[in-house]
Every structure is written in structure tokens, then in C-alpha cells.
Amino acid sequence: MDRRGVIGDRQSPVQRANAVAHSKRGFACKAARKYHVVDFEQTCCATMRATSLRTLAALEVQRGLSMRRWDFVAAYLQGDLEPGEVVYCHPLPGYEVTGADGRTSVCRIVKPVYGMAQAGRRWQRSLFPWLKFWRFTQCSSDSCVFTCTRTVNGSSQTVIFSCYVDDLFVLYSDNSPDSLYASFPTALSSRWNVGDEGPVSDLLNVDITTDADCVRLKQEKYISQLVDTYLPDGVPNAFHKNHAPAN
């Protein structure tokens, strides 16, 4: 039996860091109104592993690489639905249109929308082939890490891309005008709505500080937030520095 129904919608404030920071209204679908197989099938959306972050940070120092962060603006909307994939939703309040039969018309979703179970996967299915088109090799141990090494002007140059949803972290060995890395910012900006956020300073609630021969990964802010949330009255006496937390 076809259980297809019309997916509801919701509006929520979405904060996005762009070239100019601003607040905008975001449109999202209600996740509770979708049915497996009917409205979606595969929904797995991989993210870069924490172990990969530590490995890449170590490579940055060992090989003298530089690390930058790029942000895809409204990344899911830059993906594409699968051929023949059909999803409908109710229009936003105030945008209803009554059809000839007197019933409120529905909207057909033409791009992956936040709230769709398959939206993240559709985004990756758009981005990953593009990286492979540029002759990047996908890492077998982490599908969100891509590497490329080529000889440019007689020197071996390396570029490593790592993805965490809508954030792209790039490690490169050379950024001179004729380098391997130099061609990618232009290609990225021409294909995607993306902004360069400069050298990496944080990722996944991890503060990253790089010196000449050392990289430090800290979670002081994250730990402080946890303490403020779950230990508002301070650390109990039952918690000791040299023992596991008490029940």
C-alpha cells in the first residue's frame, strides 16, 4: 500500500558564517512525515572521523603543510536529488495557493532540503564525484578524506581534502600562483557557493593551534560547556583527579 503523504514544513533561524555574517530564515521539512522506501531509501551520510582529524593535524606538522577551512553555504541545497526521486511538502504559512479543485496546492521539492532524511547523502553524492573528477583519491579508511599528489614544475605537491558535512578542510604543501592548490579555489567558487574562512582554528568543538613544529588540539571550551550544563553547582567532592567519576 502506498503510504505517501505530504511532508510538513517548518521555519527555523539558521546562522551561517559567510563572507558577510548574517542571519537568515531557513526552510526545513518535518522529519516525522517521511516513510522509508516511499520517501527515502539510503540515508547514510558519512562525516570525517575524529581519528582522521588527529592524523591530519600530525601530517600538517610532519610534512610542513598548511591547513585552511572552506564553508559551503546552505550545502544541502547545493546537492541534487536522484533521478526520478519525488518528494512533496506543504507550502509555508502565508504562501498557500488554492487550486482549481478548491484544495491547497502542494510543493514539489526539487533540491535536497534540510530535514529530509536523505539530504546529507544527496549532498555528498554531488560533492564527492566532483572531487574524484579532479583526480582526488578517496581514502579507504575514511570516505570523507581525499588526497592528490602531483608533480608541478619538477616538485611533488600534495593537497588533502577532508569533509565534515558542509565544512571542507584543505591541507596543501604549496600555494604559489602556479601550484597544485592554487587552481582549486577558483574551481570551487565557480562550481559551489563556498567561502574561504582562512586558516583552521577549530573543528568539531576542538580548538586547533599550530606553531612552527607543534599542533595542539584542545577541548577546553567544550568541556567548560559540559560542566556548566551538567555540574552547575561545581564539581562534586566525589570526583577525584586520580579516580574515575563516582556514581
C-alpha positions in Angstrom: 0.0 0.0 0.0 1.3 3.4 -0.9 1.7 5.4 2.3 2.9 8.5 0.6 1.8 11.7 2.3 2.6 15.3 2.0 5.6 16.3 4.2 5.1 19.2 6.6 7.4 22.2 6.7 8.9 24.3 9.4 10.9 27.5 9.6 13.8 28.0 11.9 16.5 30.6 12.3 19.7 29.4 10.7 23.1 31.1 11.4 25.6 30.8 8.6 29.1 32.2 8.6 29.7 33.6 5.1 31.9 36.3 3.7 29.5 38.6 5.5 28.0 37.1 8.6 24.2 37.4 8.7 21.1 35.7 10.0 18.5 34.3 7.6 15.4 32.3 7.7 15.8 28.7 6.8 13.2 26.3 5.3 13.2 22.7 6.5 11.0 19.7 6.2 9.5 17.9 9.1 11.3 14.6 9.5 8.3 12.8 11.1 6.2 12.7 7.9 8.5 10.7 5.7 8.4 6.9 5.1 11.3 4.6 4.5 11.4 3.3 0.8 8.5 5.6 -0.1 10.1 9.0 0.5 13.7 7.8 1.0 15.9 4.7 1.0 19.6 5.2 1.7 20.3 7.9 4.3 23.8 7.2 5.5 25.9 10.4 5.4 29.5 9.9 6.5 31.5 12.5 8.4 35.2 12.8 8.9 36.3 10.7 11.8 37.9 12.2 14.9 41.0 9.9 14.3 41.3 11.4 10.9 41.4 14.9 12.4 44.3 13.9 14.7 46.1 12.2 11.8 45.7 15.3 9.5 46.9 17.6 12.3 50.0 15.4 12.7 50.6 15.4 8.9 50.4 19.2 9.0 53.4 19.4 11.2 55.4 16.4 10.0 55.2 17.5 6.3 55.1 21.2 6.8 51.6 21.6 5.3 49.2 24.4 5.7 45.5 23.9 6.6 42.6 26.1 5.6 38.8 25.8 6.1 36.1 26.4 3.5 32.4 26.6 4.2 29.7 25.6 1.8 26.8 28.0 2.2 23.5 26.1 2.6 25.3 22.9 1.5 22.3 20.6 1.2 20.6 22.9 -1.3 23.6 22.6 -3.5 23.1 18.8 -3.8 20.8 17.1 -6.3 18.0 14.5 -5.8 18.3 11.2 -7.5 16.7 10.8 -11.0 13.0 10.0 -10.5 13.1 10.9 -6.8 9.8 12.7 -6.0 9.1 14.4 -2.6 6.2 16.8 -1.9 5.7 19.2 1.0 3.1 21.7 2.2 3.8 25.4 1.4 5.0 27.7 4.1 2.3 29.6 6.0 1.3 32.7 4.1 2.3 31.1 0.7 -0.6 28.8 0.2 -2.2 28.6 -3.2 -5.7 27.2 -3.8 -6.0 25.0 -6.9 -9.0 24.8 -9.3 -10.4 22.0 -7.2 -10.5 24.2 -4.1 -7.8 22.3 -2.3 -4.5 23.8 -1.2 -1.7 23.1 -3.7 1.5 21.3 -2.5 5.1 22.0 -3.4 7.4 19.5 -5.2 10.9 19.6 -3.7 13.5 19.9 -6.5 16.6 20.2 -4.2 17.6 18.4 -1.0 16.1 20.4 1.8 17.2 20.4 5.5 15.0 18.0 7.4 14.9 15.4 4.6 16.4 12.1 5.8 18.4 11.7 2.6 19.5 15.3 2.2 23.0 14.8 3.6 23.7 11.8 1.4 22.5 13.6 -1.7 24.9 16.5 -0.9 27.8 14.0 -0.6 26.7 12.3 -3.8 27.1 15.7 -5.5 30.4 16.8 -3.9 32.4 13.5 -3.9 32.2 12.8 -7.6 33.4 16.4 -8.3 36.5 15.7 -6.1 37.1 12.5 -8.0 36.8 14.4 -11.3 39.7 16.5 -10.1 41.7 13.2 -9.8 41.5 13.1 -6.0 41.8 9.6 -4.4 39.2 8.7 -1.8 40.8 7.3 1.4 39.7 3.7 2.0 39.8 4.1 5.8 37.7 7.3 5.8 35.4 8.1 2.9 35.5 11.8 3.7 39.2 12.2 3.1 40.6 12.7 -0.4 44.2 13.1 -1.4 46.0 14.2 -4.5 49.8 14.3 -5.2 51.2 15.5 -8.5 54.5 16.8 -9.8 54.3 20.5 -10.7 57.3 22.3 -12.1 59.5 19.5 -11.1 58.4 19.3 -7.5 56.0 16.9 -5.8 53.0 18.7 -4.3 50.2 17.4 -2.2 46.6 18.6 -1.5 44.3 16.8 1.0 40.6 17.5 1.3 38.6 16.4 4.3 34.9 16.9 4.6 32.6 17.3 7.6 29.1 17.9 6.3 29.4 21.5 4.9 32.9 22.2 6.1 35.9 21.4 3.8 39.3 21.3 5.4 42.3 21.6 3.0 45.9 20.7 3.6 48.4 21.8 1.0 52.1 21.9 0.6 52.4 24.9 -1.7 50.1 27.9 -2.5 52.2 29.7 -5.1 50.3 31.1 -8.2 51.3 28.1 -10.3 50.9 25.4 -7.6 48.6 22.4 -7.5 46.5 24.0 -4.7 46.2 27.4 -6.5 43.8 26.0 -9.1 41.2 24.7 -6.7 39.9 27.9 -5.0 38.8 29.2 -8.4 37.3 25.8 -9.4 35.5 25.5 -6.0 34.0 29.0 -6.2 32.9 28.5 -9.8 31.1 25.2 -9.0 29.8 25.8 -5.5 28.7 28.6 -3.3 31.6 28.4 -0.9 33.6 30.8 1.3 37.2 30.7 2.4 37.3 31.0 6.2 41.1 31.2 6.4 43.5 29.0 8.5 41.8 26.4 10.6 41.4 27.3 14.2 38.6 24.9 15.3 36.8 21.8 14.2 34.2 19.5 15.9 34.5 21.5 19.2 38.3 21.1 19.0 40.4 24.2 19.2 43.5 23.9 16.9 46.6 25.9 17.5 49.6 25.4 15.2 53.2 26.5 16.0 56.3 26.0 13.9 56.9 22.4 15.0 53.8 21.6 17.0 50.0 21.4 16.7 47.8 21.5 19.8 44.3 20.1 19.9 42.2 21.2 22.9 38.6 21.0 24.0 38.6 23.4 26.9 35.5 25.4 25.7 33.5 22.2 25.1 34.4 20.7 28.5 33.5 24.0 30.2 30.1 23.9 28.4 29.5 20.4 29.7 30.5 21.4 33.2 28.2 24.4 33.1 25.3 22.2 31.8 25.6 19.1 34.0 27.5 20.4 37.0 26.0 23.9 37.6 26.9 23.7 41.4 30.5 22.8 40.7 32.5 19.6 40.7 31.2 17.2 43.5 33.6 16.1 46.2 33.1 12.5 45.0 35.0 13.4 41.8 38.7 12.9 42.3 41.5 13.7 39.9 43.1 10.2 40.3 39.8 8.2 40.3 37.0 7.5 37.9 33.9 9.6 38.5 31.7 8.2 41.2 28.1 7.2 40.6 
